[in-house]
Amino acid sequence: MALPDNTTSSIQAVAAEYEGLREYQSHFLLAVAFVVVLYGLLRNDDAKKLPFIKPKGFFQLTSSQAVMLFAIAGRDLLDEARRRFGATPFRVLTDQGNIIMLQPQHGEEIRNDPRFSVDKPIIELFQAKYPGFEPFMEGAIPTKTLQNVVKLRVTKSLGWFLGIPSYSIERELG
């Protein structure tokens, strides 16, 4: 199968044009690398200013050791961080990634701010936009029916429910 003459000539023209650009290829790659490094250095990330509790080591390629430490002794690490940093927010490396821990008094303000809505992350995490995963969308629908039921009904009865086992355990131990 032979190509028409105009196709062959256009392929040759593109190849000739590419040959002319080859001498600039290293300059282009160097410029791209420079821009990427410059962006990484000059990026304004305010979270990096916060103290870190048990970060990964300088010579560690992955953060698996810090994540495992948090999985094993997370409560102790958080207690240590509260003693060490006081009211200052701090960062901790968990299996869910780099988490910023705030004081409990900020919880109500964050919960009521629509910018911190968890609807989009829930949809993305549970793949709720795909057919077959629609039940996971229930936790992220705008009317917030499920969230309201949990907040208004389930949470109120939680103290009553947890009081029964704690009383039984106390009676058995005491």
C-alpha positions in Angstrom: 0.0 0.0 0.0 1.6 3.2 -1.1 1.0 6.6 0.5 -0.1 9.5 -1.7 2.7 11.9 -2.6 1.2 14.8 -0.5 1.1 12.5 2.6 4.7 11.5 2.2 5.8 15.1 1.7 3.9 16.3 4.8 5.5 13.5 6.9 8.9 14.5 5.5 8.2 18.2 6.3 7.2 17.3 9.9 10.4 15.2 10.3 12.5 18.0 8.9 10.9 20.5 11.3 11.5 18.1 14.2 15.2 17.8 13.3 15.4 21.6 13.5 13.9 21.6 17.0 16.2 18.9 18.2 19.0 21.3 19.0 16.6 23.2 21.4 15.3 20.1 23.1 17.9 20.1 25.9 17.3 23.8 26.5 13.5 23.3 26.7 13.9 20.4 29.2 16.3 22.4 31.3 13.8 25.3 31.4 10.9 23.0 32.4 13.0 21.5 35.2 14.0 24.9 36.4 10.4 26.1 36.5 9.3 23.0 38.5 12.1 23.4 41.0 11.4 27.1 41.4 7.7 26.5 41.9 8.5 23.9 44.6 10.8 26.3 46.4 8.6 29.4 46.2 5.2 27.8 46.8 3.5 29.5 49.7 2.3 26.7 51.9 1.3 28.0 55.3 0.8 24.5 56.7 4.6 23.9 56.5 5.0 26.5 59.2 3.1 24.4 61.7 5.0 22.1 64.0 5.2 18.4 63.1 4.8 15.5 65.6 7.1 12.6 64.6 7.7 13.4 60.9 9.5 11.0 58.6 13.2 11.0 58.8 15.5 12.9 56.4 17.0 9.8 54.9 13.7 7.9 54.8 12.3 7.6 51.3 8.8 6.8 52.5 6.7 7.8 55.5 5.7 4.2 56.3 7.6 4.2 59.6 5.9 7.4 60.8 2.5 6.1 59.7 3.1 2.8 61.5 4.1 4.7 64.7 0.9 6.7 64.6 -1.1 3.5 64.0 0.5 1.8 67.0 0.7 4.7 69.5 -1.5 7.4 68.0 -3.2 8.4 71.3 0.2 8.7 73.1 1.5 10.8 70.2 -1.5 13.2 70.3 -1.2 13.5 74.1 2.5 14.3 73.7 1.8 16.9 71.0 -0.8 18.6 73.1 1.7 18.9 76.0 4.5 20.0 73.7 2.6 22.5 71.5 -0.3 23.6 73.7 -2.9 25.6 71.9 -0.9 25.7 68.7 -2.2 23.7 65.8 0.2 20.9 64.7 0.6 18.4 61.9 0.6 14.6 62.2 1.3 12.0 59.6 -1.4 9.3 59.5 -2.4 6.6 57.2 -4.9 9.1 55.7 -2.0 11.5 54.9 -0.7 14.7 56.5 -3.4 15.9 59.0 -3.6 19.3 60.7 -4.9 19.0 64.3 -6.8 22.0 65.7 -8.2 22.7 69.1 -11.7 21.3 69.9 -13.2 24.8 70.2 -12.7 25.3 66.5 -14.9 22.3 65.6 -18.3 24.0 65.7 -17.0 26.9 63.5 -15.5 24.5 61.0 -18.6 22.2 60.9 -20.9 25.1 60.1 -18.6 26.6 57.4 -19.7 25.3 53.9 -16.2 25.6 52.6 -15.2 22.6 54.8 -18.1 20.4 53.5 -17.2 16.7 53.2 -19.7 16.1 50.5 -17.3 16.2 47.5 -14.6 14.1 49.2 -17.2 11.5 50.2 -18.5 11.3 46.6 -14.9 11.0 45.3 -13.7 8.6 47.9 -16.6 6.2 47.7 -17.0 6.6 43.9 -20.6 7.6 44.4 -21.0 9.1 41.0 -20.7 5.8 39.2 -23.6 3.4 38.6 -23.9 0.8 41.4 -22.4 3.0 44.0 -25.4 5.3 44.4 -26.1 4.3 48.1 -22.9 6.0 49.1 -24.3 9.2 47.7 -26.8 9.2 50.6 -24.1 10.6 52.9 -23.4 13.5 50.5 -26.8 14.7 49.2 -27.4 18.4 49.6 -30.5 18.0 51.8 -28.3 16.2 54.4 -31.1 13.9 55.5 -28.8 11.2 56.8 -26.5 13.7 58.6 -29.5 15.3 60.3 -30.9 12.0 61.5 -27.5 11.1 62.9 -27.0 14.5 64.6 -30.5 14.9 66.0 -31.6 11.3 66.8 -28.7 8.9 67.0 -26.3 11.1 68.9 -28.8 11.9 71.6 -29.5 8.3 72.3 -25.8 7.4 72.2 -25.3 8.5 75.8 -28.2 6.3 77.0 -26.9 3.3 75.0 -23.3 3.7 76.2 -24.5 4.2 79.8 -25.8 0.6 80.0 -22.5 -1.2 79.0 -20.4 1.1 81.2 -22.7 0.4 84.2 -22.5 -3.3 83.6 -18.7 -3.3 83.3 -18.4 -1.1 86.4 -20.6 -3.5 88.3 -18.5 -6.5 87.2 -15.2 -4.9 87.9 -16.2 -3.1 91.1 
